[in-house]
Every structure is written in C-alpha cells, then in structure tokens.
Amino acid sequence: MSKKTVYMIAAAVLVLSAIGELCGVHLHSPAWWPLPFGYDIFFGFFGCWLLIILAKIIMTPLLQRDETYYDDPKGGENDE
C-alpha cells in the first residue's frame, strides 16, 4: 500500500464517522451503558497492575540467566 492509499482510507473513515455523528449514530461514545463511579480509574489501575505481574511471571524465565552464564566453562583463562 502506498502512503496516498492509506491517507485516502483514513480520510474516508473520518468523513464517514463525521456523517454518522451528524445523523445521530454515536459510533464513538465512551460507553453504551452506564458505568459505576470511578470505573475507569479502577480498571486502569488494576489493568496496569495485572500487566506488570504477568510480565514478571512470563518474561523473567525467558530473559533472566544464571549467575554463571558468562563464566568460562573451563574455570580459567584461555591459553592460546
């Protein structure tokens, strides 16, 4: 896809969205049902907390190495 095609698609979506809003179709409303007070704050806080915990659980075994990972397996300097 060229840049021109991407810009044309973005412009078309913007125009269709604006026409929909003018006709009373609210495609981008914040919520379709009433949310309790502070829902966004709690959702954001616990969502970030959950992402941090999952990242630690999943990424730690993948990225962490043993303390002796870079040590020479022979136990001394290489004599060449």
N, C-alpha and C positions, 0 to 999 in steps of 0.2 A: 504494500500500500504506500502510496506517495503521501507527502505532507498535505498536499492540496485535497486529496480524498478524505483524509482524517479531519481536516478543518471543515470540509463540507458536511460530513456526517455530524460533527459536533454542532455546527450551525443549525442543521435540520432538527436535531434533538432539542436545542434551545428554543427554536421557533415553535415546534410542536408543544413543548412544555408551556410556553407563554400563552399559546392559543387555548390549551386545556385549562389553564388557570383563569383566563378571561371568561371561559364558558362555564365556570363553576365546578370543574373537575379538579379537585385538590390532590394532585399526584404526590406532592412533596410535603404533606402535612407532617408535623412532628410525631403525631400518634393518631391512630384510628379509634382508640378507646381511651377513656380517662385513666391516667396513671396516678398512683398514690404520691403524696408529697415527698420529695427527696429521692424519688426512684432513680433519677439519673445519677445522683451523687453516689448512692449505694451501689448501683450497677457498675459505675466506673471504678470505684474503689475496689470492690470485690473482684471485678474482672481483671484489673491490673495485678492484684494480689495473686489471683489464680494463675495468671500468665507467668509471674515470677517463680512461683512454686513449681509449676510444670517445667519451666525452662531449667531450673536447678535439677529436677529429678531426671529429665531426659538428656540434657546437654552435659551434665557433669560426667557421666560414664563415657560419653563419646569424646570429650575434649581433655579430660584430666589424665595424666600419665603417672606412672610410678615415680618415686623419688630417684630411683636408679636408672631411669630411662636413658639418660645421656652418658652414663658411666661406661668406661671401656670394659667389654666382657672379659678381657684377659686380666684385668686388675692392675695394669701398669701402663707405662708409656710404650708406644710402638717404636721398636728399633728397626729401622730400615736400612 
